[in-house]
Structures are given as structure tokens and as C-alpha cells.
Amino acid sequence: MTWDPGKYVQFGDYRDRPFFDLTARIGAASPRQVVDLGCGPGNLTATLAARWPEASVLGLDSSPDMLQRAARLVKGRPRLAFEAADIQDWTPGPDCDVVVSNAALQWVPGHLDLLPRWLDALPPGAWFALQVPGNFGAPSHTLMRRLAGSPEWARQLDSVLRHDEAVAGPADYLTVMLDAGWTADAWETSYQQLLPGPDPVLEWVRGTGLRPVLAALSRAEADRFQEQYAALLREAYPVGRHGTVFPFRRIFAVGHKPGGPHADALPGSRRA
């Protein structure tokens, strides 16, 4: 599956806001290394380098297109780097004090089982912050799956789209972190996104959730699928006086490993 970095950043303000809501909960003062799992085009990873200028900041992604765009950000930032890697194969090193994964783990099957290994391997005092979309039950996704399973498309798109198992709930991520002996906080937010222009929800999902479908179809088939899908989306998300309101639920979890030079717990968090 290929990615279009330009399409991904089309709604930059809405895609970026959860990242900053997430990383605001990280209390690390002077981390040695910061790793961004699934860094995408790298623009948000660069803000981590600005926040912790003395840290080594590494963005990891499996998309060559995303990494090519991210590489432009390295100039003038000697402690910022990007590398190709599959998240599921990553192992934290002994200096890895902060890990951020923003809207990436939903693409990693079984990531809930990977979390305990990562949390155990991270050094005392480390922070782990994740955000995943929680809208797989929203019309934008249920209509896509329904259309993909229809007689016209079932053969080409069988098993292409993942369903409810793509992410866990806030309580599940919280429990994993608490079971690992970390202090932790988990929450969810539903952003009421006001999207402009014609078929804006289709434009949104073209940058993310629709990618597997487009990759599985020919150009002509993809055009036909999108035409049918757009009609369903227009009914589910009608244009209002101010634009199209697109509710988007996001799931967050932030954990802090006890010990180390910065042992303060998360404000308002709970310890197992």
C-alpha cells in the first residue's frame, strides 16, 4: 500500500491537533532519545526536536513516500533523523526515554500484545504516549466496509479492510500500562471537525482509511468505488450552513515508568 504525503497533510490542522493534545501530557524534561513510531511526513516529529533540542529524535516509518518528504526536515536539525522500519519489529534501546506513536498503531495488527514488551524494555523514567483513531464504528468506516462487502466488490476487497480489532479501547491501553507497573492516563476525545468543500469526508478518508481499498483496485475500479462511496457519505454527512461536520473520536494513552531521573507521576494518573 502506498501513501500520498500531500493528501495526508491536506487537513493538517485537524490531523495535528490530537498529536499536541497527546504530547502535552508527556512530562519528560531532558530525554536522551525520543522515538516517533509511524512518523509519517515528519512535520510533527520535527516539533519534538524543537521541544527537546538536546535529545536525539528519531522518526520511524515504513512508507518510502513519507520518509522522502520527512527527509527535507533534517536540514538544520543535526539531532533529527528518519529511518525506514516496521513498527512491529522495533525494540527500544537503553537511552530511549520518550516514545510517541500518533495515529499509527491501528495499522499494526496485534499492537496491544507488543505494548508490554516495549514497556518492559524501556528504561526507568521513560514515557510512552499513543493516540489511535476510535472511529471504526462511525459511518465513514461502516459504509466503506458495507460497500466493500457488496456483491460488486466483495471479490476484490475481501479481507482488505480491518474491522473493530484495529484498535482497543481506552481502558484496554490503560490496563496494559498499569499491569506493566507504569503510572498511566487514558482518555478519549470526539473532535467535531468542520470540513469545507465538496465531498470533504471522502477527501479525508482518501488520505488514510481508504488507502487499502484504492491499492487493491484498478484505476477505473477505484473511481467507480469512490463515486458510490461518496454518494453514501453525502447522505451520512450532509452539508450544513457552515460546512460538513465530521465527528472524529480519538483514543489516547500516556504512561510513565517509575524511577529514573524524572520520577514524577502523571498528574491525575493512577498507579497499579
C-alpha positions as CSV (number, residue, x, y, z in Angstrom):
1,M,0.0,0.0,0.0
2,T,1.4,3.4,-1.0
3,W,0.8,6.7,0.8
4,D,0.3,10.2,-0.6
5,P,2.0,12.6,1.9
6,G,0.4,15.6,0.2
7,K,-3.1,14.1,0.6
8,Y,-2.3,13.1,4.2
9,V,-1.5,16.7,5.3
10,Q,-4.4,18.2,3.4
11,F,-6.4,18.6,6.7
12,G,-3.2,19.4,8.7
13,D,-4.9,21.4,11.5
14,Y,-7.3,18.6,12.3
15,R,-4.7,15.8,12.0
16,D,-2.2,17.7,14.0
17,R,-4.3,18.7,17.0
18,P,-4.6,15.2,18.6
19,F,-0.7,15.0,18.5
20,F,-0.4,18.1,20.5
21,D,-3.1,17.1,22.9
22,L,-1.2,13.8,23.4
23,T,2.3,15.1,23.8
24,A,1.2,17.8,26.2
25,R,0.8,15.0,28.7
26,I,4.4,14.0,28.5
27,G,6.4,15.3,31.4
28,A,9.9,14.4,30.3
29,A,12.4,17.3,31.0
30,S,15.6,16.2,29.2
31,P,15.2,12.9,27.4
32,R,18.2,11.3,25.8
33,Q,16.4,9.8,22.9
34,V,12.9,10.4,21.5
35,V,11.3,8.0,19.1
36,D,8.3,8.7,16.9
37,L,6.7,5.4,15.8
38,G,4.9,5.9,12.5
39,C,6.2,9.4,11.9
40,G,4.5,9.9,8.5
41,P,5.7,13.0,6.7
42,G,7.8,14.0,9.8
43,N,6.4,17.5,10.4
44,L,5.2,16.6,13.8
45,T,8.4,14.7,14.6
46,A,10.2,17.9,14.0
47,T,8.2,19.6,16.7
48,L,9.6,17.0,19.2
49,A,13.1,18.1,18.1
50,A,12.2,21.7,18.8
51,R,10.8,20.8,22.2
52,W,13.8,18.8,23.3
53,P,16.7,20.3,21.3
54,E,19.4,18.3,23.3
55,A,17.7,14.9,22.6
56,S,18.3,12.6,19.7
57,V,15.0,12.4,17.9
58,L,14.2,9.5,15.5
59,G,11.2,9.1,13.3
60,L,10.4,5.6,12.0
61,D,8.0,4.8,9.2
62,S,7.6,2.0,6.6
63,S,6.5,4.3,3.8
64,P,9.2,5.4,1.4
65,D,7.0,8.3,0.2
66,M,6.5,9.6,3.7
67,L,10.2,9.2,4.5
68,Q,11.2,11.1,1.4
69,R,9.1,14.0,2.4
70,A,10.4,13.8,6.0
71,A,14.0,13.9,4.9
72,R,13.6,17.5,3.9
73,L,13.2,18.4,7.6
74,V,16.6,17.2,8.7
75,K,18.5,20.2,7.3
76,G,19.5,22.4,10.1
77,R,18.4,19.9,12.7
78,P,21.5,17.7,13.4
79,R,19.8,15.7,16.1
80,L,16.8,14.8,14.0
81,A,16.8,11.6,11.8
82,F,14.3,9.4,10.0
83,E,14.6,5.7,9.2
84,A,12.6,3.0,7.4
85,A,11.3,0.4,9.8
86,D,8.2,-1.7,10.6
87,I,6.8,-0.7,13.9
88,Q,6.2,-4.3,14.9
89,D,9.9,-5.1,14.6
90,W,11.1,-2.1,16.6
91,T,12.8,-2.6,20.0
92,P,13.6,0.3,22.3
93,G,17.3,1.0,23.2
94,P,18.6,1.8,26.7
95,D,18.6,5.6,26.1
96,C,15.1,5.7,24.7
97,D,13.3,8.0,27.2
98,V,10.3,9.1,25.2
99,V,8.2,7.1,22.7
100,V,5.4,8.7,20.7
101,S,3.0,6.9,18.4
102,N,0.4,9.2,16.8
103,A,-2.3,7.6,14.6
104,A,-0.1,4.7,13.5
105,L,-0.7,1.7,15.7
106,Q,-4.1,1.0,14.1
107,W,-2.0,-0.2,11.1
108,V,-0.1,-2.8,13.3
109,P,-2.1,-6.0,13.9
110,G,-1.7,-7.2,17.4
111,H,-0.1,-4.0,18.7
112,L,-1.8,-4.4,22.1
113,D,0.4,-7.5,22.5
114,L,3.5,-5.6,21.6
115,L,3.0,-2.9,24.2
116,P,4.0,-5.0,27.2
117,R,7.3,-5.9,25.5
118,W,8.1,-2.3,24.7
119,L,7.1,-1.0,28.1
120,D,9.3,-3.6,29.8
121,A,12.3,-2.8,27.6
122,L,12.1,1.0,28.2
123,P,14.4,2.4,30.9
124,P,13.2,3.7,34.3
125,G,11.7,7.2,33.9
126,A,10.6,6.6,30.3
127,W,7.4,7.9,28.8
128,F,5.1,6.2,26.2
129,A,2.4,8.2,24.5
130,L,0.0,6.8,21.9
131,Q,-3.1,8.0,20.0
132,V,-5.2,5.9,17.7
133,P,-8.4,6.7,15.8
134,G,-11.5,5.4,17.6
135,N,-14.0,5.9,14.7
136,F,-14.1,2.5,13.2
137,G,-17.8,2.3,14.1
138,A,-18.6,5.7,12.5
139,P,-20.5,5.9,9.2
140,S,-17.3,6.8,7.4
141,H,-16.0,3.4,8.1
142,T,-19.1,1.2,8.4
143,L,-20.3,2.5,5.0
144,M,-16.9,1.8,3.4
145,R,-17.0,-1.8,4.8
146,R,-20.6,-2.3,3.7
147,L,-19.8,-1.2,0.2
148,A,-16.6,-3.3,0.1
149,G,-18.7,-6.3,1.1
150,S,-21.4,-5.8,-1.5
151,P,-21.7,-8.3,-4.4
152,E,-19.9,-5.9,-6.8
153,W,-16.8,-5.5,-4.7
154,A,-16.6,-8.5,-2.3
155,R,-14.3,-10.5,-4.5
156,Q,-11.7,-7.7,-5.0
157,L,-11.9,-6.4,-1.4
158,D,-12.3,-9.5,0.7
159,S,-10.2,-9.1,3.8
160,V,-8.7,-5.8,2.6
161,L,-10.3,-3.7,5.4
162,R,-9.8,-4.4,9.1
163,H,-12.7,-4.0,11.5
164,D,-13.2,-3.4,15.2
165,E,-9.9,-5.3,16.1
166,A,-7.8,-2.5,14.6
167,V,-7.7,-0.7,17.9
168,A,-8.5,-1.3,21.5
169,G,-10.5,0.9,23.9
170,P,-9.0,3.5,26.3
171,A,-9.5,1.1,29.3
172,D,-7.5,-1.6,27.5
173,Y,-4.5,0.6,26.9
174,L,-4.7,1.9,30.5
175,T,-4.8,-1.7,31.8
176,V,-1.7,-2.7,29.8
177,M,0.3,0.2,31.1
178,L,-0.9,-0.4,34.7
179,D,-0.1,-4.1,34.5
180,A,3.4,-3.2,33.4
181,G,3.8,-1.2,36.6
182,W,3.6,2.2,35.0
183,T,1.6,5.2,36.0
184,A,-0.9,5.9,33.3
185,D,-3.7,8.0,32.0
186,A,-6.1,7.2,29.1
187,W,-8.9,9.2,27.7
188,E,-10.9,9.8,24.5
189,T,-12.0,12.9,22.7
190,S,-14.5,13.4,19.9
191,Y,-13.5,16.3,17.7
192,Q,-16.3,18.0,15.8
193,Q,-14.3,18.7,12.6
194,L,-15.8,21.2,10.2
195,L,-14.7,20.3,6.8
196,P,-15.1,22.6,3.7
197,G,-15.7,21.9,0.1
198,P,-17.5,19.2,-1.9
199,D,-17.3,15.6,-0.6
200,P,-14.9,16.6,2.2
201,V,-15.3,13.3,4.1
202,L,-14.2,11.4,1.0
203,E,-11.2,13.7,0.7
204,W,-10.4,13.0,4.4
205,V,-10.5,9.2,4.1
206,R,-8.6,9.2,0.9
207,G,-5.6,10.2,3.0
208,T,-5.9,7.3,5.4
209,G,-8.6,4.7,5.8
210,L,-9.4,4.4,2.1
211,R,-5.8,3.7,1.1
212,P,-6.1,-0.1,1.3
213,V,-9.2,-0.1,-1.0
214,L,-7.5,2.1,-3.6
215,A,-4.4,0.0,-3.5
216,A,-6.5,-3.2,-4.2
217,L,-8.4,-1.8,-7.2
218,S,-7.5,-0.7,-10.7
219,R,-7.8,3.0,-11.5
220,A,-11.2,2.5,-13.2
221,E,-12.5,0.4,-10.4
222,A,-11.2,2.8,-7.7
223,D,-13.0,5.7,-9.5
224,R,-16.3,3.7,-9.5
225,F,-15.9,2.6,-5.9
226,Q,-15.3,6.2,-4.8
227,E,-18.3,7.5,-6.7
228,Q,-20.6,5.0,-5.0
229,Y,-18.9,5.7,-1.6
230,A,-19.2,9.5,-2.0
231,A,-22.9,9.2,-2.5
232,L,-23.3,7.3,0.7
233,L,-21.1,9.8,2.6
234,R,-23.1,12.7,1.4
235,E,-26.2,11.2,2.9
236,A,-24.5,10.3,6.2
237,Y,-22.7,13.7,6.5
238,P,-24.9,16.3,4.9
239,V,-23.6,19.8,4.2
240,G,-24.7,22.3,6.8
241,R,-24.8,26.1,6.8
242,H,-21.1,26.3,7.8
243,G,-19.7,23.2,6.1
244,T,-19.7,19.5,6.8
245,V,-19.4,18.4,10.4
246,F,-17.3,15.3,10.7
247,P,-17.2,13.9,14.2
248,F,-13.9,12.1,14.9
249,R,-13.3,10.1,18.0
250,R,-9.7,9.7,19.1
251,I,-8.2,7.4,21.8
252,F,-5.2,8.5,23.9
253,A,-3.0,6.8,26.5
254,V,0.2,8.1,28.2
255,G,2.3,6.2,30.6
256,H,5.4,6.9,32.8
257,K,7.7,4.2,34.0
258,P,8.7,4.8,37.7
259,G,12.3,5.5,38.6
260,G,15.0,7.3,36.7
261,P,16.0,10.9,36.9
262,H,12.5,12.2,36.4
263,A,10.2,10.1,38.6
264,D,7.2,12.4,38.9
265,A,4.0,10.6,38.0
266,L,1.4,11.9,35.6
267,P,-0.9,14.5,37.1
268,G,-4.2,12.9,37.8
269,S,-3.0,9.4,36.8
270,R,-3.3,6.1,38.7
271,R,-0.7,3.7,39.7
272,A,-1.3,-0.1,39.8
